[in-house]
Amino acid sequence: MARMFHLVGVAALGLIMTGCVSQEKYNALKLDREALAVQLGQAQANERAARAEADILKNQIASLGQNSGNFEGLINNLNSENATLRAQLNELNAKYAEAINRPLGGTALPAALTNELSAFAAQNPDLVEFDAARGIVKFKSDVTFATGSAELQPKAREVIGRFAGILNSANASSYELLVAGHTDNARVSNPATIAAGHKDNWYLSSHRAISVGSALQSQNVSPQRIGVVGYADQRPVASNASEAGKAQNRRVEVLILPTQIRGGESTVASPGQAAPGTAQPRRNKDATVGTDPRSPFNK
């Protein structure tokens, strides 16, 4: 291109010197020369930019090679953390299944605690049910939360405060607790619900269970006693074919487990045995964060 530029200049000079070219042809040749000069400059700029990009890519590749060991370490850490979370979730699922499958007849908890929880449910029938055979306190989601929300209603927060008083009493203060969220089978579709972070029923059930667990902690129930899990619509207690059945399935359960915390280990207590007064640290308090992060109840 530089040679072409030179030849055009020589040709123009020669034509001028011989007097055999018009002013128009001279001007045209001059414009061609200027256009070629612009093209040459642009080509040189493109070449410089390409070289700079190549240098950047080389540096990035070199950096990746140097950090490959760090990435492998991060992957190994994530795999280890995932395995720990899976083990914790399996433990929560096993405890839930054990509580749900307790045989009907009799009571799962000591008589004094059973009587206290029965009275508590009788005082709040619109909000609470108590399953004495399994030791489960159920909060009805349609009253506990607004539609599509995981925010506790004021009355629900007040009732949970009274419930926390029972859990902190001498009859119950060292029992482990499992807070389980459930929904019906209707899909989450309200844009406002999704925008609030409740992307589907897994999220909604988990977020509502977390809200109840957090409210208990705010009332001085030790977080080391609490596990939280969301089951979406996977564990219905009634048919979803009717609105009444769906309403029963929208619930947050608090399972009072027949295990006690002693010196960092869970020990099984018999139904007639009262729980000691002081909760001891749990083996891993991170187990309070349970489950597949997917969603709350009524949409």
LINQUIVEN-V555161 format. One record per helix or strand. SS is the DSSP state (@ for helix, = for strand). FROM is the first residue (numbers start at 1). LEN is the number of residues. If there is no record, write none. Layout:
# LINQUIVEN-V555161
{{SS,FROM,LEN} {SS,FROM,LEN}}
This chain:
# LINQUIVEN-V555161
{{@,2,17} {@,23,78} {@,111,13} {=,128,4} {=,136,5} {@,141,4} {=,145,1} {=,152,1} {@,154,14} {=,175,8} {@,191,5} {@,201,18} {@,223,3} {=,226,5} {@,243,7} {=,251,12} {=,265,4} {@,285,4} {=,295,2}}
